[in-house]
Structures are given as structure tokens and as C-alpha cells.
Amino acid sequence: MIQAIGLTSAPRRNQPLAVDDLTFEARPGKVTVLLGERGAGKTSALRLILRLDPGRGVALFRGRTLDRVPHPTREIGVLLGDVPGHPSRSARGHLRMLSAAAGVPVARADEVLEVVGLSGLADQRLGTFSLGMDRRLGLAAALLGDPHTLVLDEPAHELSPRETAWLHGLLRGYAVQGGAVLVTSRDPKEAARVADQVVTIDHGRLVADQAVDDFARTRLRPRVAVRTPLADRLAHVLDSEAGAGGAGDATGAADAGPPMEVVNEGGGRLSVYNSSCAAVGEAAYRHGILVHRLTEEVGDTGPVTPLPRADGRQPAAHPAVPPPGAHDATGAPGAPAAPANPADAASGRAGSAGRAEAARSARSGRAAARSALPPRVQPRLPASDPVWPLRYELRRAAGVRTAWVVAAAALLVSVLASVLLARTGSPEPRLFTGWPALLPLPPAAFGAGLIGALSFGQEFRYPALAPDQGTVPRRLGLLGAKLAVTAGAALLLALASVTLDAAAVGLLFGDVTVGPSGELAVALVGWAGLTLGCAWAGLLAAGLFRSTALGLVAVLAVPTLVVPVLGGLLAEPAARSLVGLPERLRSAAVVQWPSGMDQGVSAALRLVSQPVGWGLALSLTALLGAYVLTVFRGRPR
């Protein structure tokens, strides 16, 4: 159940509020449609409910605010727009990745694919999906955590009639099983077909909150749609005959119902209410007026803004139903009063039957949908586990070929560079890392930085964890998982590059002399630290600036901008020295460490004292601090 109380969007300069004091409910077991024209504030209201935009008001999910829901993906299934998935990822891989983040079993992905009818396309790439298939996949992602509530923003927009009918059946089946469904729509006829409750808004304010039968009776009216090049003339003829009492129906019985209304819609279109195709067609024939289209349909009369109350507050509009305790002509409570004119009563019954046509057809479709919809699967969801973000990141990184291609290209370039350096007699550190003096970074370190930048850059470009584009959640748990996976990839890339470079040089040019084991260990640690630092710099910069390209720029900025500045500062003679620091740390430690630790501390100090070490350390500290700051400052209030 969703309770939205006083939702009000943040003020915008020189613009009206997108949502203004909106209050409504979406009850369990019912489909609630938030109806409004384009720009009425439907999407803004959903974003306020989901706390994606700042504003005022309260949104409760079964009595709890969203920040107090332990597992939001198990409470709320969201679909705002198209599925923001990587086009090279398969449908099954996409859902398995999301299942890791939601903490549900991997088998749940195949179960929801079966429910939405995509089991036969589970291994197909998302980039080849049609609009209807993409919308089905979005619903599968929303159902993945078996939520109690569904929040969908115009899910039937631009779908074919067949896909729309399937979608309505799925939503009805979900509601029948006790779930609460909140859907936005701009089509009143669609709302009458699928909804149990219709909440109409206009310019961000509540206009009406009605049951679907009342909505169909008060909002949808039967009409005759006419298209003619002589629309003004035909409208004048119909008005004249209606005033003379001759065009009420085909027989001329004008007093058998309410007066005919003619509305000029513009563009040669007329809407004629309280009449029939026969009456309008005969009137056009008698006056020699050419008609291109003449059909009966159910028309939308549009929302009616209620008058403000005496206290200045906007009341909620309700359908015109009798007050409690009212009696009809027979004394039955709660029934509308009988009209005095029997002819008016007959006309009113005919009009009510036409206006409720959409609601009656919807009820017959709902019964068929309930029997056709597969039963919902109730998975056994485990308790919260900090490993979920790590599993998600592993599946995200390994699910597409981008990172693998980058790593393979970096290793290939590193081997080629090592072979060329071996021919020129370059020193061992640059030889084994494939680092020519002309390049700011060795190929493996650059590749690690690119992998790190892609980790967050692809997250913002294809935000699978976000309900819509551009709202990737900034969570410290997600950051920790990305740091861990990126670190593992960087260290493996560093080890593989050194191993392959040494093997290639040894194979082509024979054995290569290696220095003392102590210096080799320091060099390997320094090489691993450089690769790891580049990967983390790209990761944090891409997460901070929301771009892979800017993350890569930050990686290149360390050796080209930061290191030269620090090199100039460190070149000046120091007033104090760190000589003897390992011995002082040993004496100050509560537990005495082995003597070999002194050599490790000395090697670490040697690495950190280098300009590259200082540059990476300062850059990583600044980027990490800025990212953590955005985590706490970027949350809507």
C-alpha cells in the first residue's frame, strides 16, 4: 500500500510547482491509475514518492517511509521508462546481475522471464530487443524481488494493442494476488480498462479520486466523431436543427433525451454528443455537406478543476454520487433519485450504458487475465548479506566483453613495447613493464585505469541499479565492491603483464639478468601499487564526474600534471629526514614485529617518497573524499 500525503516538488525559478500538495492512496489488491495529460506532474509525483527528487510531503509504503524499508527491491518494483541495460548483455545475464544486488537466488531470473514470456529469448542481447520486449524485461526486473508494490510510469506508452492487452492482464493478475499497483497514464480509456481506482491530476494538483465505474460514468461520454471539410457549416446546421427540435435522433424525437451538443475540435473535426450517426448523417445529406468520417466512439470530456473552498484550499473532486443516507423513489438507501420525466430516464439509462462501456469490457478482460497469468513465485529470500554488492559487481564486470578486450589489448601492447625496449637495451624496470619513456604510463597501468573508469562510467551510461536514467545510487557498499573487484583486476593485469613481458623477452633474446631479490620485490610492489592506483583513480573519478572519459582524464592527469608539480616540491632539500623511521616504529609498537618487517617498511617508504607515489596518494585521497561527500550531500531531502 502506498500513502502519498502532501507531496510538493521543490520550487523552480519562474515556473509553477510540478506537484502541489498531492494526496492519494494506492491500496493493495487494486490497480490505481494516476491519470493526467503530458506535463500534468505524473512522473514528478512518482519521483517524489521514490525520493529521486527533492521536495516536501510523505510517502509511506505499508506504513513506513522508503528509508526505513529494509530491502526496497523486495518492497517496491519500479519501472520508469525503458530498461537501462547494456546492449551487449543478455536478458538472463541482466536479471542475474540484478538478482545478486537484490539478494535473491539466481534461479529467480529464469522464473520471472517465464512469467513475462521471455524465456525463449533469455540469451538474446538487449540491444536487439523491440519496444515490447524491452518493456517485458523491465517488468521482469521489477518483479525480481517479489515486491509488494509496483510503481510503473506509463508502461503501455507506444505499445501495440496486443502488448497493451498482455500488460493489463499481468497487472490485473498481480493485483488479484494482493499486490498494490500504481500506474501512470495519459489515456482515460486505458485507465477505464485497467484501473480499479483513478486519480486524476492536472498541473500537479488533485482533480478527482474516483472508482473506475464512477470515472467511466462522469468522464467518458459517447459521441459521434465527424470529419468534414465543411465543419463550421455542419456545426451550424446541427445547432439550428437541435434548436428547432429536429435532430435529436433519426426519428426526430428531440424531447427523448438531453439536448445535443456540438463541439468544433478544429482541423475539420466535430464531436457531437447526445446524438447518433444516423441523425448527423441525415442532416449532412439534407444540406449537401460532404462527410469523410462518421463514427460513434467514447469520448473524453477532460478533467474538471474543482472550485476552491472558502479557506482557499483545493478540495478533492469526487464523483456525483448521492450523499450517505439518500433514498430513491422506492425508499432504497444510497440510490440516485428517479427523474421526473420518463423519457429523460430512458435517455439517461442509454447514456450511462454508453459511458460505462469501457468499464464493462474491462471487467470481462480481467477475468480472462486472471486465469491466463502464471502464479507468482514466492522465493525464499535470505537475510541481508554484505556480499551482495560484490556479487553484483563481479557479474556486471564479467557479463560483457569490454573489460576483457581492454585487458587483452593492454597485455598485447605491453608485450610489443617490451620487445622493442629489449632491442634498444632499456633498463629492467621499464623492460619488464613495457614502459617507454615517451609514454606517461605503461600500457598495463593505463588499461587498469580504463577498466576502473569503465566500472562507474558504464554504471552511469547503463544504470541497471537505477529506476531511471541518471539516478545511479551512490552507496558506500557499492563503492567498496567496485574498489575490491577493480583492485583484483588491476593486480592480475599487473602480474600478467610482467610475466608475459619477461617470457617474451626471454624467448626472443635469451635469459635476461634480474637484479637482487630485494630490489626485485620492491620493484614488483611498486609496479603493483602503480597499477592499482591508476585503476582506483579512474574508478573514483568516473564515479565523481559520471563519465568514463573524465575518469580516464584523471588517470592521465596524475603523471602529466600532479607528478611534475610534486617533483619540483620534493626536489628541494628537506629540513628533516625519515631515516630511522622503521626502528622508531619498532620501539613504539606494543607487539614486536619480526625483523623482516623493517625491510618492508623501508621499501614502502622508498616507494611513497617518489613523486609518482605522492601523486597517486594525494589524488586518491582527494577523489575518495569528494565521492564520500557526494554520497551524503546527494540524497534528496
C-alpha positions in Angstrom: 0.0 0.0 0.0 1.2 3.5 -0.9 0.1 6.6 1.0 1.1 9.8 -0.6 0.5 12.8 1.7 1.0 16.4 0.7 3.6 15.7 -2.0 5.0 19.0 -3.2 8.0 19.4 -5.5 10.9 21.8 -4.9 10.2 25.3 -6.1 11.6 26.2 -9.5 12.5 29.7 -10.6 9.8 31.5 -12.6 8.0 28.2 -13.0 4.9 26.7 -11.3 5.3 23.7 -9.0 5.4 20.4 -10.9 3.5 18.7 -7.9 1.5 20.8 -5.5 0.1 19.3 -2.3 -0.9 15.9 -3.8 -2.5 13.3 -1.6 -3.8 9.9 -2.6 -3.6 6.2 -1.8 -2.8 3.1 -3.8 -4.4 0.2 -1.9 -3.4 -3.5 -2.0 -5.4 -5.7 -4.4 -6.2 -2.8 -6.7 -4.7 -1.1 -9.7 -4.5 2.6 -9.2 -4.0 4.8 -12.2 -2.5 8.3 -11.9 -4.1 10.0 -14.9 -3.1 13.3 -16.5 -2.1 14.9 -19.7 1.5 15.3 -20.6 3.1 17.7 -18.2 0.4 17.2 -15.5 3.0 16.1 -13.0 2.6 12.3 -13.1 6.3 11.4 -13.4 7.3 14.1 -10.9 4.9 12.6 -8.4 6.4 9.2 -8.8 9.9 10.6 -8.4 8.8 12.3 -5.2 7.3 9.0 -3.9 10.6 7.2 -4.7 12.7 10.0 -3.2 14.5 10.6 -6.5 13.7 14.3 -6.5 13.8 16.8 -3.5 10.5 18.1 -2.2 8.1 18.1 0.7 5.5 15.6 1.8 5.5 12.0 3.0 5.2 8.7 1.0 4.5 5.6 3.1 4.9 2.0 1.9 2.8 -0.2 4.2 3.2 2.5 6.9 7.0 3.0 6.5 9.0 5.6 4.7 11.3 4.4 2.0 14.4 5.0 4.0 13.0 2.7 6.7 12.3 -0.2 4.4 15.0 -2.8 5.0 15.0 -4.1 1.4 13.5 -1.7 -1.1 13.7 -4.1 -4.0 11.6 -6.6 -2.1 9.0 -3.9 -1.2 8.8 -1.9 -4.4 9.2 -2.9 -8.1 9.9 0.2 -10.2 9.8 0.8 -14.0 10.4 4.4 -15.1 10.9 4.4 -18.9 13.0 1.9 -20.8 15.3 -0.7 -19.3 18.8 0.9 -19.0 20.7 -2.2 -19.6 23.9 -2.7 -21.5 23.1 -3.6 -25.2 25.7 -6.4 -25.2 24.3 -8.1 -22.1 21.8 -11.0 -22.4 18.4 -10.8 -20.8 19.3 -13.7 -18.4 22.6 -12.1 -17.6 21.0 -8.7 -16.9 18.5 -10.2 -14.5 21.1 -12.4 -12.8 23.2 -9.3 -12.2 20.2 -7.6 -10.6 19.3 -10.7 -8.6 22.8 -10.5 -7.0 22.1 -6.9 -5.9 18.7 -7.8 -4.6 19.9 -10.8 -2.7 17.5 -13.3 -4.5 18.5 -16.7 -5.8 19.9 -16.8 -9.4 17.1 -19.1 -10.4 14.7 -16.2 -9.8 15.8 -14.7 -13.1 14.5 -17.6 -15.1 11.3 -17.7 -13.2 10.4 -14.0 -13.9 11.5 -14.5 -17.6 8.9 -17.3 -17.8 6.2 -15.1 -16.2 6.8 -12.2 -18.7 7.0 -14.6 -21.7 10.7 -14.1 -22.5 12.1 -17.5 -21.5 12.7 -18.3 -25.2 14.7 -15.1 -25.6 16.7 -15.3 -22.4 20.1 -15.5 -24.2 19.3 -12.7 -26.7 21.2 -9.4 -26.3 19.3 -6.4 -25.0 20.4 -4.3 -28.0 18.2 -6.4 -30.3 15.0 -6.2 -28.2 11.9 -4.4 -29.6 10.0 -1.9 -27.5 7.5 -4.5 -26.3 10.3 -7.0 -25.4 12.1 -4.2 -23.6 9.0 -3.3 -21.6 8.5 -7.0 -20.7 12.1 -7.2 -19.5 11.6 -4.1 -17.4 8.6 -5.7 -15.7 10.7 -8.8 -15.1 13.3 -6.7 -13.3 10.5 -5.0 -11.3 9.1 -8.4 -10.2 12.6 -9.9 -9.5 12.5 -9.2 -5.7 8.8 -10.3 -5.4 7.8 -6.9 -4.3 4.5 -6.0 -2.5 4.1 -2.8 -4.7 4.6 -2.0 -8.3 5.3 1.6 -9.5 5.2 2.0 -13.3 5.4 5.1 -15.3 3.3 4.8 -18.5 4.2 1.2 -19.1 1.8 0.9 -22.1 3.0 4.0 -23.9 3.6 3.3 -27.6 2.9 -0.4 -27.2 0.9 -2.3 -29.7 -2.7 -3.3 -28.8 -1.6 -6.9 -28.3 1.2 -5.9 -25.9 -1.0 -3.5 -24.1 -3.6 -6.2 -23.5 -0.9 -8.6 -22.2 0.4 -5.8 -19.9 -3.1 -5.1 -18.5 -3.6 -8.8 -17.8 -0.3 -9.0 -15.9 -1.2 -6.0 -13.8 -4.6 -7.3 -13.0 -3.3 -10.7 -12.1 -0.7 -9.1 -9.8 -3.4 -7.0 -8.1 -5.7 -10.1 -7.7 -2.9 -11.8 -5.7 -2.9 -8.9 -3.2 -0.3 -6.6 -4.7 -0.7 -2.8 -4.9 -0.2 -1.4 -8.4 0.4 2.3 -9.2 0.5 3.2 -12.9 0.5 6.5 -14.7 -1.3 7.1 -17.9 -2.4 9.9 -20.2 -5.3 7.9 -21.8 -8.6 7.9 -20.0 -9.9 4.9 -21.9 -6.8 2.9 -20.9 -7.5 4.0 -17.3 -11.1 2.8 -17.5 -9.9 -0.6 -18.9 -7.2 -1.5 -16.3 -7.9 0.6 -13.2 -9.9 -0.1 -10.0 -9.2 3.5 -8.8 -8.4 6.5 -11.0 -6.6 9.5 -9.5 -6.8 12.5 -11.9 -4.3 15.3 -11.6 -3.8 18.5 -13.6 -0.8 20.9 -13.2 0.4 18.9 -10.2 -2.9 19.2 -8.2 -5.5 16.6 -7.4 -8.6 16.9 -9.6 -10.5 13.7 -8.8 -10.1 10.4 -6.9 -12.7 8.0 -8.2 -13.6 4.4 -8.5 -13.4 3.2 -12.1 -17.2 2.9 -12.6 -17.7 6.4 -11.3 -14.9 7.6 -13.5 -16.3 6.0 -16.6 -19.8 7.5 -15.9 -18.6 11.0 -15.2 -15.6 11.4 -17.5 -16.2 9.2 -20.6 -19.2 10.1 -22.8 -20.5 8.5 -26.0 -20.2 10.8 -29.0 -20.3 10.9 -32.8 -16.9 11.8 -34.3 -17.2 13.6 -37.6 -14.6 14.7 -40.1 -15.6 17.1 -42.9 -14.1 19.9 -44.8 -17.2 22.0 -44.0 -17.1 21.6 -40.3 -18.3 25.1 -39.5 -21.3 24.8 -41.8 -22.3 21.3 -40.4 -22.0 22.6 -36.9 -24.3 25.5 -37.7 -26.8 23.1 -39.3 -26.8 20.7 -36.3 -27.2 23.6 -33.8 -30.0 25.0 -35.9 -31.9 21.7 -36.1 -31.3 21.0 -32.4 -32.8 24.4 -31.5 -35.7 23.7 -33.8 -36.2 20.3 -32.3 -35.5 18.2 -35.3 -32.1 16.5 -34.9 -32.3 14.6 -31.6 -32.2 11.2 -33.3 -33.0 9.6 -36.6 -36.8 9.8 -35.9 -36.8 13.4 -34.9 -37.8 12.8 -31.3 -35.8 15.6 -29.8 -37.5 15.5 -26.4 -36.4 11.9 -25.8 -33.1 12.9 -24.1 -30.7 15.7 -23.2 -30.1 18.4 -25.8 -27.5 17.7 -28.5 -24.1 19.3 -28.0 -21.7 20.1 -30.9 -18.0 20.8 -30.2 -15.7 22.0 -33.0 -12.4 20.3 -32.3 -10.6 22.1 -35.1 -9.0 20.7 -38.2 -12.3 19.8 -39.7 -13.3 17.6 -36.8 -16.6 17.8 -34.9 -17.7 15.9 -31.7 -21.5 15.6 -31.4 -22.9 14.5 -28.0 -26.4 13.2 -27.3 -27.0 12.2 -30.9 -26.4 9.3 -33.3 -24.6 8.6 -36.6 -28.0 8.3 -38.3 -29.2 11.8 -37.2 -25.9 13.5 -38.0 -25.6 11.7 -41.4 -29.1 12.6 -42.4 -28.6 16.2 -41.5 -25.4 16.4 -43.6 -27.2 14.7 -46.5 -30.1 17.0 -46.5 -27.8 20.1 -46.7 -25.4 18.6 -49.2 -22.4 18.5 -46.8 -19.5 16.1 -47.7 -18.5 13.9 -44.8 -15.2 12.0 -44.7 -15.6 10.2 -41.4 -18.7 9.4 -39.3 -18.4 7.0 -36.3 -19.6 6.5 -32.8 -17.0 6.3 -30.0 -16.5 7.0 -26.3 -15.0 10.5 -25.9 -13.1 12.1 -23.0 -14.7 15.2 -21.6 -11.5 16.2 -19.9 -10.8 16.9 -16.2 -12.9 19.5 -14.4 -11.0 21.6 -11.9 -13.0 21.9 -8.7 -13.7 25.3 -7.3 -11.6 26.4 -4.3 -13.1 26.2 -0.9 -13.7 29.2 1.3 -10.5 28.6 3.2 -8.5 28.7 -0.1 -7.6 25.1 -0.1 -8.2 22.9 -3.1 -10.8 20.2 -2.5 -10.6 16.7 -3.9 -13.2 16.2 -6.6 -15.5 13.2 -6.1 -18.0 11.7 -8.5 -21.5 12.9 -8.4 -23.0 10.3 -6.2 -25.8 10.7 -3.7 -24.8 11.5 -0.1 -25.0 8.8 2.5 -28.5 8.2 3.7 -30.1 9.4 0.5 -33.2 7.5 -0.7 -34.6 6.8 -4.1 -38.2 6.8 -5.1 -38.7 3.4 -3.7 -37.0 4.2 -0.4 -33.9 2.3 -1.0 -30.9 4.0 0.6 -27.9 5.0 -1.4 -29.6 5.0 -4.8 -29.9 8.1 -7.1 -33.2 9.9 -7.2 -35.6 9.0 -10.1 -36.0 11.6 -12.8 -39.4 13.2 -13.1 -39.6 12.7 -16.9 -39.7 9.0 -18.0 -38.1 10.0 -21.4 -35.2 11.6 -19.6 -34.9 8.4 -17.5 -34.7 6.3 -20.7 -32.1 8.7 -22.2 -30.1 8.7 -19.0 -30.0 4.9 -18.9 -28.8 4.8 -22.5 -26.1 7.4 -21.8 -24.9 5.6 -18.7 -24.7 2.4 -20.6 -22.6 4.0 -23.3 -20.3 5.8 -20.8 -19.7 2.6 -18.9 -18.9 0.5 -21.9 -15.2 0.7 -21.4 -15.6 -0.4 -17.7 -17.8 -3.4 -18.6 -15.4 -4.6 -21.3 -12.5 -4.2 -18.8 -14.2 -6.4 -16.3 -14.6 -9.2 -18.8 -11.0 -8.9 -19.8 -9.8 -9.0 -16.2 -11.5 -12.4 -15.6 -9.6 -13.9 -18.6 -6.4 -12.3 -17.5 -6.6 -13.8 -14.0 -6.8 -17.3 -15.4 -4.1 -16.8 -18.0 -1.5 -15.2 -15.7 1.0 -17.6 -14.3 1.1 -17.8 -10.5 3.6 -15.6 -8.7 6.7 -17.4 -7.4 7.4 -16.8 -3.8 11.2 -17.3 -3.4 12.8 -17.8 0.0 14.8 -14.6 0.3 17.8 -14.7 2.6 18.7 -12.1 5.1 20.9 -9.1 4.3 24.4 -10.0 3.2 27.3 -7.6 2.6 28.5 -9.9 -0.2 25.5 -8.9 -2.5 27.2 -5.8 -3.9 30.4 -7.8 -4.6 28.4 -10.5 -6.5 26.6 -7.8 -8.5 29.9 -6.1 -9.5 31.5 -9.4 -10.5 28.6 -10.3 -12.7 28.4 -6.7 -14.1 32.1 -6.7 -15.0 32.3 -10.2 -16.4 29.0 -10.1 -18.2 30.2 -8.0 -21.1 33.4 -8.2 -23.2 34.5 -4.6 -22.7 36.8 -5.2 -19.8 38.2 -8.4 -21.3 39.0 -6.6 -24.6 40.7 -3.8 -22.7 42.9 -6.2 -20.7 43.9 -8.2 -23.8 44.8 -5.1 -25.7 46.8 -3.7 -22.8 48.8 -7.0 -22.5 49.4 -7.1 -26.2 50.7 -3.6 -26.3 52.8 -4.2 -23.2 54.5 -7.3 -24.8 55.2 -5.4 -28.0 56.7 -2.5 -26.1 58.9 -4.8 -24.0 60.3 -6.4 -27.2 61.1 -3.1 -28.7 62.7 -1.9 -25.4 64.8 -5.0 -25.2 66.3 -4.3 -28.6 67.3 -0.8 -27.5 68.8 -2.0 -24.3 66.4 -0.3 -21.9 66.8 -0.9 -18.1 65.0 -3.7 -16.4 62.2 -1.8 -14.7 60.9 -0.3 -17.9 61.7 -3.5 -19.8 59.6 -5.8 -17.8 56.7 -3.3 -17.6 56.7 -2.3 -21.2 57.0 1.4 -20.3 58.7 3.5 -22.9 60.0 6.9 -21.7 57.7 8.7 -24.2 54.5 7.3 -22.6 53.1 8.9 -19.4 52.0 5.4 -18.1 52.8 1.8 -19.0 50.2 0.1 -21.1 49.1 -2.2 -18.3 48.6 0.7 -15.8 46.7 2.6 -18.5 44.5 -0.4 -19.1 43.8 -0.8 -15.4 42.8 2.9 -15.2 40.5 2.4 -18.2 38.9 -0.7 -16.5 38.4 1.3 -13.4 36.8 4.2 -15.3 34.5 1.8 -17.1 33.4 0.3 -13.8 31.5 3.5 -12.9 31.3 5.0 -16.3 29.1 2.1 -17.6 27.1 2.3 -14.5 26.0 5.8 -15.3 25.6 5.1 -19.0 23.6 1.9 -18.4 22.3 2.4 -14.9 20.9 -1.1 -14.2 20.5 -0.3 -10.4 18.6 2.9 -11.1 14.9 3.2 -11.6 15.6 5.6 -14.5 18.5 7.2 -16.4 20.9 9.4 -14.4 20.0 8.3 -10.9 22.7 5.7 -10.1 22.7 5.2 -6.4 25.8 6.4 -4.6 26.3 3.8 -1.9 29.4 3.1 0.1 28.7 -0.6 -0.2 28.6 -0.4 -4.0 31.8 1.7 -3.9 33.6 -0.9 -1.7 32.6 -3.7 -4.1 33.8 -1.8 -7.1 37.1 -1.0 -5.3 37.6 -4.7 -4.5 36.8 -6.0 -7.9 38.9 -3.3 -9.7 41.8 -4.0 -7.3 41.7 -7.7 -8.2 41.6 -7.0 -11.9 44.4 -4.5 -11.7 46.7 -6.8 -9.7 46.0 -9.7 -12.1 46.7 -7.4 -15.0 50.0 -6.2 -13.4 51.1 -9.8 -12.7 50.1 -11.0 -16.2 51.9 -8.1 -17.9 55.2 -8.7 -16.1 55.0 -12.4 -16.6 54.2 -12.1 -20.3 56.8 -9.4 -20.9 59.6 -11.4 -19.2 58.6 -14.6 -21.1 58.5 -12.8 -24.5 61.9 -11.1 -23.9 63.4 -14.3 -22.7 62.1 -16.3 -25.6 63.3 -13.9 -28.3 66.6 -12.6 -26.8 67.5 -15.3 -24.3 67.8 -15.1 -20.5 67.6 -11.6 -19.0 69.6 -10.7 -15.9 67.5 -10.0 -12.9 68.7 -7.8 -10.0 68.9 -8.9 -6.4 65.7 -10.4 -4.9 65.2 -7.5 -2.5 65.3 -4.9 -5.3 63.0 -7.2 -7.4 60.5 -7.4 -4.6 60.5 -3.6 -4.2 60.1 -3.2 -7.9 57.2 -5.6 -8.1 55.4 -4.0 -5.2 55.9 -0.6 -6.8 54.6 -1.9 -10.1 51.5 -3.4 -8.4 50.9 -0.2 -6.5 51.1 1.9 -9.6 48.6 -0.3 -11.5 46.3 -0.4 -8.5 46.5 3.4 -8.0 45.7 4.0 -11.7 42.7 1.7 -11.5 41.3 3.3 -8.4 41.9 6.8 -9.7 39.9 6.0 -12.8 37.2 4.4 -10.8 36.7 7.3 -8.3 37.0 10.0 -10.9 34.4 8.3 -13.1 32.1 7.9 -10.2 32.5 11.5 -9.2 32.2 13.0 -12.6 29.7 10.4 -14.0 31.8 9.8 -17.1 34.3 7.2 -18.4 36.2 9.8 -20.4 36.6 12.1 -17.4 37.8 9.1 -15.3 40.4 8.4 -17.9 41.5 12.0 -18.0 42.0 11.9 -14.2 44.3 8.8 -14.7 46.4 10.7 -17.2 46.5 13.8 -15.1 48.4 12.1 -12.3 51.7 11.6 -14.3 51.3 14.6 -16.6 50.2 17.3 -14.1 50.4 16.1 -10.4 53.7 14.3 -10.6 55.7 17.2 -12.1 54.4 19.6 -9.5 55.2 17.3 -6.7 58.6 16.5 -8.3 59.5 20.2 -8.1 58.5 20.4 -4.5 60.3 17.2 -3.4 63.5 18.3 -5.3 64.1 21.0 -2.7 66.3 19.9 0.2 64.3 18.7 3.2 64.8 20.2 6.7 64.0 16.8 8.3 64.5 13.2 7.3 62.6 10.0 7.7 65.8 8.0 8.2 65.4 5.6 11.1 61.6 5.6 11.0 61.4 1.7 10.9 63.4 1.5 14.1 61.3 4.1 15.8 58.1 2.3 14.8 59.5 -0.9 16.1 60.3 0.6 19.5 56.8 2.3 19.7 54.9 -0.8 18.8 53.1 -2.7 21.5 53.8 -6.1 19.8 57.3 -6.5 18.4 57.2 -7.4 14.7 59.8 -9.7 13.0 63.0 -8.1 11.8 62.0 -8.6 8.2 59.2 -6.1 8.6 61.8 -3.3 8.8 62.8 -4.0 5.2 59.2 -3.9 4.1 58.6 -0.6 5.8 61.8 0.8 4.3 60.7 -0.3 0.8 57.3 1.2 1.3 58.8 4.5 2.4 61.0 4.4 -0.7 58.0 4.0 -2.9 55.9 6.6 -1.3 58.7 9.1 -1.3 58.8 9.0 -5.1 56.8 11.7 -6.9 54.5 9.1 -8.6 53.7 7.6 -5.2 52.9 11.0 -3.7 50.8 12.0 -6.7 48.7 8.8 -6.6 48.3 9.0 -2.8 47.1 12.6 -2.9 44.9 12.1 -6.0 43.2 9.0 -4.5 42.7 10.8 -1.2 41.1 13.8 -2.8 38.8 11.7 -5.1 37.7 9.4 -2.3 36.9 12.3 0.0 34.9 14.1 -2.8 33.0 10.9 -3.6 32.1 10.2 0.0 30.9 13.8 0.3 28.6 13.4 -2.6 27.1 10.3 -1.0 25.8 12.3 1.9 25.1 15.6 0.1 23.4 14.0 -3.0 20.5 12.4 -1.2 17.1 14.1 -1.8 15.5 15.6 1.3 
